[in-house]
Amino acid sequence: MKSFFTTFFLATMATTTFAHMEMSDPPPLRSKFNKLATSPDYSMTSPLDASGADFACKGFLSDLGTAAGGSVASWAAGSEQNFTIVGGASHNGGSCQASLSFDSGKTFKAIHSYIGNCPLVPKYMFTVPADAKAGPAVFAWTWFNKVGNREMYMNCASVTITAGSGTPAVAFSARPDMFVANTGTGCTTLESSDLLFPNPGPDVTNDSAGTAAPVGSCASGSGSGSGSGSGSGKTAPVSVTPPASVVAPTAPTGFTTSIIPSSTNTGQSGSTNPKTPTGPLTPSTNGECGGPQTCAGSAFGQCCSKYGYCGVTAGHCGEGCDPTLGTCGSAGAAGTGPNGTAPVVSSGAANATANSFLAVSNAAGAGTKPEAGEMVTKTETGVVYSTVYVTDKAVATGAQQAAVNDVGGNSTFQTVTRGM
């Protein structure tokens, strides 16, 4: 009896530990949920290989055109549909995308982005683009986990799109390419934050209390080409400067310093989708810019990208950045507190405010660029990321450290010097 319970306990623990997440509906290629699958893959919950060897769709696109790759769902263009995710290890969620391919999985276009808390609920809604062409297609669910190893999960289902109705918000060909990272491409997502897609597209569900852009050489995801149907070719990569000496969120460990070359961004060159301010502007509270919301003074960053999101990366501050809704050209002053000070946050406040707080110190050398560049003090916690810019003539005080350390007492610190 003891042996039985021991075996049962270990088996249960193994299932709990290693059962990640997978799409059950529509049932993916090779899935145990797919009645057409002749060789079910019982490791569907595993991420894609870190080398990208099984990209895309875990290498199962070869089933298309066979009985095992038959269509498992029929969706009308313009209709509202959903997919279901099941499993036991959600890694505190993260960000997901729903995408469609009309060329047997060679290229994918994102049709909905879910930023934060995905997959923490089982069912996710989306709308099939009204101009999606009728015929066979591949539907993909991709997931970038918030905590744990830097991974990309991908399940794909063979579906059929039928003629529908409606007017698309944007042409299918202009939708962003499906985002790809953590698969040997040189683009990586950051742990402990929900991925902020460089281009989430027009259909977005944002349920995150703290996001972070990917780092490395990441594709911009910009759509191109014309007509409705299969997506265009891959876009040129956008270089994103990674933070130095990133430390996993543990107990406070002090400060480290390193040099990062300055950005070569030359400023905005005109927005491709102007977001004309309407009425009095207020700092963005959800990371979006446009209408009454501006990135100026926002905790998400001061640059309003051509896609309508606040941030400080080259993708936000460079081409297409809207100068009427923030500052363009390079990272600068932004934040919701006094310049040069760290925000005082608590666990509750962290969930209601942005994860990135940017401020340029006026304590010393105000109005000038110090010879050593700007000193950035980045605080990482399991709940919130708080960032304070100070000059090389100023240091983060004990009070500042105490302020950002007020999030469960689980913080680490990182200091980065940017060459100007």
C-alpha positions in Angstrom: 0.0 0.0 0.0 2.8 2.4 0.9 4.5 1.6 -2.5 1.2 2.3 -4.3 0.7 5.7 -2.6 4.4 6.6 -3.2 4.1 5.8 -6.8 0.8 7.6 -7.1 2.3 10.7 -5.4 5.3 10.8 -7.6 3.3 10.3 -10.8 1.0 13.1 -9.7 3.9 15.4 -9.0 5.5 14.6 -12.3 2.3 15.5 -14.1 1.9 18.7 -12.1 5.5 19.7 -12.7 5.9 19.0 -16.4 2.3 19.5 -17.7 2.6 23.0 -19.3 -0.2 24.4 -21.6 -1.6 23.3 -24.9 -4.4 24.3 -27.2 -7.3 21.8 -27.2 -9.8 23.6 -29.4 -9.4 23.8 -32.3 -7.4 20.6 -31.9 -3.9 21.0 -33.2 -1.9 18.9 -35.6 -0.8 15.7 -33.8 -2.7 16.6 -30.7 -4.3 13.9 -28.5 -7.5 16.1 -28.9 -7.4 15.7 -32.7 -9.4 12.7 -33.8 -7.7 12.9 -37.2 -4.2 12.5 -35.7 -2.7 9.1 -36.5 0.5 9.7 -34.5 -0.4 11.8 -31.5 2.4 13.8 -29.9 2.1 13.5 -26.1 4.6 16.3 -25.6 2.4 19.0 -27.2 2.8 21.0 -24.0 6.5 21.4 -24.6 8.0 24.6 -26.0 9.6 24.9 -29.4 13.2 23.9 -29.5 15.5 26.7 -28.4 17.4 26.4 -31.7 14.2 26.8 -33.8 14.7 23.4 -35.3 11.0 22.6 -35.0 9.6 26.0 -36.0 6.9 26.4 -37.1 4.2 24.3 -35.5 6.6 21.9 -33.8 7.5 20.5 -37.2 4.0 19.0 -37.9 3.1 21.1 -41.0 4.2 18.0 -43.0 0.8 16.5 -42.1 -1.0 19.2 -44.2 -2.4 17.6 -47.3 -2.9 14.2 -45.6 -5.8 12.8 -43.7 -4.1 13.6 -40.4 -3.9 17.2 -41.5 -7.5 17.6 -42.4 -9.5 20.7 -41.3 -10.9 20.6 -37.8 -12.9 23.8 -37.9 -14.7 26.0 -40.3 -14.8 29.8 -39.7 -16.5 32.5 -41.7 -14.5 35.6 -42.4 -15.6 38.4 -40.1 -17.1 35.9 -37.5 -16.2 35.8 -33.8 -14.4 32.7 -32.8 -12.5 31.4 -29.8 -9.7 28.9 -28.9 -9.2 27.0 -25.7 -6.0 26.4 -23.7 -5.7 23.6 -21.1 -2.9 22.5 -18.8 -1.4 22.8 -15.4 1.7 25.1 -15.6 0.9 28.5 -16.9 4.2 30.1 -15.7 2.2 33.1 -14.3 0.8 33.7 -17.7 2.6 35.9 -20.2 1.5 37.1 -23.7 0.0 35.2 -26.5 -1.0 35.7 -30.2 -3.5 34.2 -32.5 -2.3 34.0 -36.1 -3.4 32.8 -39.5 -1.4 31.4 -42.4 -2.7 30.9 -45.9 0.5 29.5 -47.4 0.8 26.2 -45.4 2.6 27.8 -42.5 5.4 29.6 -44.4 4.2 32.9 -43.1 1.8 33.9 -40.4 -0.2 37.2 -39.7 -1.2 38.0 -36.2 -5.0 38.5 -35.9 -5.2 39.1 -32.2 -2.6 39.9 -29.4 -3.2 39.1 -25.8 -0.8 41.1 -23.6 -0.6 39.7 -20.0 -2.5 37.0 -18.1 -2.3 34.6 -21.0 -3.0 31.7 -20.7 -4.5 32.1 -17.2 -8.1 31.5 -18.4 -9.1 28.7 -20.7 -11.0 30.5 -23.5 -9.9 33.4 -25.7 -12.0 35.3 -28.1 -11.0 36.7 -31.5 -12.5 37.9 -34.8 -11.5 36.3 -38.1 -10.5 39.2 -40.3 -13.3 40.2 -42.6 -11.0 40.1 -45.6 -9.4 36.7 -44.8 -9.6 34.7 -48.0 -11.7 31.7 -48.3 -9.9 28.3 -48.3 -7.6 26.2 -46.2 -5.6 27.9 -43.5 -3.4 27.2 -40.5 -4.4 28.7 -37.2 -1.6 29.2 -34.7 -1.6 29.9 -31.0 1.8 31.2 -29.7 2.7 31.9 -26.1 5.7 33.6 -24.4 5.7 32.7 -20.7 6.2 35.3 -18.0 8.4 33.3 -15.6 10.8 30.4 -16.1 13.0 29.6 -19.1 12.8 31.9 -22.0 10.6 29.9 -24.3 8.1 30.1 -27.2 5.2 27.7 -27.3 3.3 27.1 -30.5 0.3 24.8 -31.4 -1.2 24.8 -34.9 -4.5 23.6 -36.2 -5.7 23.0 -39.8 -8.9 25.1 -40.4 -11.1 26.3 -43.2 -12.1 29.9 -43.8 -15.3 30.5 -45.6 -16.6 33.6 -47.3 -18.1 36.1 -44.9 -19.0 39.8 -44.6 -17.8 43.0 -42.9 -15.2 45.7 -43.4 -11.7 45.0 -42.0 -10.1 47.6 -39.7 -6.9 47.0 -41.7 -6.1 44.9 -44.7 -5.0 41.4 -43.9 -1.7 41.9 -45.7 -1.0 45.0 -43.6 -1.4 43.1 -40.3 1.8 42.4 -38.4 3.7 39.2 -38.9 3.4 36.7 -36.0 6.1 37.6 -33.4 8.9 35.1 -33.0 11.5 35.0 -30.2 13.4 32.5 -28.0 14.1 30.2 -31.0 17.7 31.0 -31.9 16.8 34.1 -33.9 18.7 36.5 -31.6 15.5 37.9 -30.1 14.7 37.2 -26.5 11.9 38.0 -24.1 12.6 39.2 -20.6 11.5 37.2 -17.5 9.1 38.5 -14.9 7.3 40.8 -17.3 4.6 40.3 -19.8 5.9 40.6 -23.4 5.0 43.8 -25.1 4.8 42.9 -28.7 6.7 45.4 -31.0 3.6 45.4 -33.2 0.6 43.8 -31.6 -1.7 44.8 -34.5 -5.1 46.5 -34.4 -6.8 43.7 -32.3 -5.4 43.7 -28.8 -6.5 42.6 -25.4 -4.2 44.2 -22.8 -4.6 42.7 -19.3 -1.1 43.3 -18.0 0.2 45.1 -14.9 3.7 45.2 -16.2 5.2 44.7 -19.7 8.7 44.7 -21.2 9.8 44.9 -24.8 11.9 42.0 -26.2 15.7 42.4 -26.5 18.2 41.6 -29.2 17.7 41.5 -32.9 13.9 41.3 -33.2 11.6 41.7 -36.2 9.5 44.8 -36.2 6.5 42.8 -37.3 5.3 45.5 -39.7 2.9 44.3 -42.3 3.5 45.0 -46.0 2.3 43.9 -49.4 -1.2 44.2 -50.8 -4.3 42.1 -51.2 -6.0 39.7 -48.7 -4.6 36.3 -48.0 -1.2 35.1 -47.3 1.2 37.3 -45.5 4.2 39.0 -47.0 7.8 38.0 -46.5 9.8 38.5 -43.3 10.5 42.0 -42.1 14.0 43.4 -41.4 15.1 43.0 -37.8 15.1 45.9 -35.4 18.0 45.9 -33.0 17.0 46.3 -29.4 19.7 47.0 -26.8 19.6 44.3 -24.1 20.1 45.3 -20.4 23.4 44.3 -19.0 23.9 41.9 -16.1 20.2 41.1 -15.6 19.7 39.4 -12.3 16.9 37.0 -11.5 14.5 38.5 -8.9 15.9 37.4 -5.5 16.9 39.2 -2.4 18.5 42.7 -2.8 22.0 42.3 -4.1 23.3 45.9 -4.5 24.3 47.6 -7.7 26.4 46.7 -10.8 27.5 49.0 -13.6 28.3 48.4 -17.2 28.5 50.4 -20.4 25.9 50.2 -23.2 26.5 52.1 -26.5 24.1 54.9 -27.2 21.3 54.5 -29.6 21.8 55.4 -33.2 18.1 56.4 -33.5 17.9 59.6 -35.5 14.4 60.6 -34.6 10.9 60.3 -36.0 10.2 60.6 -39.7 6.5 61.0 -39.7 3.8 58.8 -38.4 2.1 56.4 -40.8 -1.0 56.5 -38.7 -1.3 60.0 -37.1 -3.3 59.9 -33.8 -4.6 63.5 -33.7 -5.0 64.7 -30.1 -8.6 65.2 -29.2 -9.2 67.7 -26.3 -7.1 68.0 -23.2 -4.3 65.4 -23.0 -3.6 63.2 -19.9 -0.7 60.8 -19.4 -1.5 57.3 -20.6 -2.7 54.9 -17.9 -2.8 51.8 -20.0 0.2 52.1 -22.3 -1.8 53.4 -25.3 -1.6 56.8 -26.9 -4.2 58.6 -29.0 -7.4 60.5 -28.3 -7.1 62.1 -24.9 -4.0 60.0 -23.9 -0.4 61.2 -24.4 2.9 59.4 -23.6 4.3 62.6 -22.1 4.5 62.0 -18.4 3.4 58.4 -18.8 5.0 55.6 -16.8 5.1 53.5 -19.9 7.6 55.8 -21.7 7.5 59.1 -23.5 7.4 58.0 -27.1 4.1 57.3 -28.9 4.8 54.6 -31.6 3.0 54.6 -35.0 1.0 51.7 -33.7 -0.4 53.8 -30.8 1.7 52.5 -27.8 4.0 54.3 -25.4 7.5 53.1 -24.8 11.2 54.0 -25.1 12.6 51.6 -27.6 13.8 52.5 -31.1 10.5 51.1 -32.4 8.6 53.6 -30.2 10.8 56.6 -30.6 12.0 56.2 -34.2 10.2 55.9 -37.5 6.5 56.8 -37.2 6.8 58.2 -33.7 4.1 60.8 -33.1 5.6 64.1 -31.7 2.1 65.4 -30.9 1.6 62.7 -28.3 5.0 62.6 -26.6 8.7 63.0 -27.4 10.5 61.4 -30.4 14.1 60.7 -31.2 15.5 59.0 -28.1 14.7 58.0 -24.6 14.1 61.0 -22.4 12.1 62.4 -19.5 8.9 60.5 -18.5 7.2 59.5 -15.4 4.5 60.3 -12.9 6.7 61.4 -10.0 9.4 63.9 -9.2 12.4 63.8 -11.6 15.3 61.7 -10.2 13.3 59.9 -7.6 12.0 56.4 -7.3 8.3 55.9 -7.1 6.9 54.6 -3.8 4.9 51.5 -4.7 3.2 48.7 -2.9 1.9 45.4 -4.2 -1.5 46.8 -4.7 -0.2 49.9 -6.4 2.0 47.9 -8.6 -0.9 46.0 -10.1 -2.7 49.3 -10.9 0.2 51.2 -12.3 2.8 50.8 -15.1 5.8 48.5 -14.7 8.3 51.0 -16.0 8.9 54.3 -14.4 11.3 56.7 -16.2 12.6 60.0 -14.9 15.7 62.1 -15.7 17.4 63.5 -12.7 17.7 67.3 -12.3 19.8 66.8 -9.2 23.1 67.5 -10.9 24.1 68.5 -14.3 20.6 69.5 -15.3 20.2 70.4 -19.0 23.6 68.9 -19.9 24.7 65.4 -20.8 27.4 64.1 -18.4 30.6 62.9 -19.9 29.9 59.4 -18.8 26.4 59.4 -20.1 23.2 58.8 -18.1 23.2 56.4 -15.1 20.1 54.2 -15.1 19.1 52.4 -11.9 16.8 49.5 -12.8 15.0 47.7 -10.0 13.5 44.4 -10.8 10.9 42.6 -8.6 8.4 39.9 -9.1 5.6 42.4 -9.2 6.9 45.6 -10.8 9.8 47.0 -12.7 10.8 50.5 -11.6 13.4 52.5 -13.5 15.0 55.8 -12.5 17.4 57.8 -14.6 20.0 59.8 -12.7 23.2 61.4 -13.9 26.7 60.1 -13.2 27.0 62.9 -10.6 24.1 61.5 -8.6 23.5 58.2 -7.0 20.4 56.3 -5.9 19.9 57.1 -2.3 19.0 54.8 0.5 15.5 56.3 0.5 15.1 55.6 -3.2 16.2 52.0 -2.7 13.8 51.7 0.2 11.0 53.1 -1.9 11.3 50.6 -4.7 12.0 47.8 -2.3 8.5 48.1 -0.9 7.1 45.4 -3.1 7.1 42.2 -1.1 10.8 42.8 -0.1 11.8 40.8 -3.2 14.0 43.1 -5.3 17.3 43.2 -7.1 19.1 46.3 -8.5 20.9 47.0 -11.7 22.8 50.1 -12.7 23.5 50.7 -16.4 25.6 53.6 -17.9 24.5 54.6 -21.4 27.2 56.3 -23.5 25.7 59.4 -25.0 
